[in-house]
Amino acid sequence: MPRGTPADVEVAVAAAQRAFDSWRKVSAATQAEMLHEVARKIRGHQEELIRLLTFGRRTPLIITPSWPATSGAG
């Protein structure tokens, strides 16, 4: 059940716009480096993230799809 208010949405949209305004000034090569670093950090915490996402969805871990072990990224 969503708990956000219209004011929360306005704040989030404004923050996203500010972030995009900054992000678009960053070179594509730097954006790629930054996104690869995010991916490395996600992979480094994969088991913890699986547990947190499973708990958040109230889904038994045994039926939660396994995290992709490999991908083309990275």
Secondary structure as UniProt FT lines:
FT   HELIX           6..23
FT   TURN            24..25
FT   HELIX           28..44
FT   HELIX           46..57
FT   HELIX           61..63
//
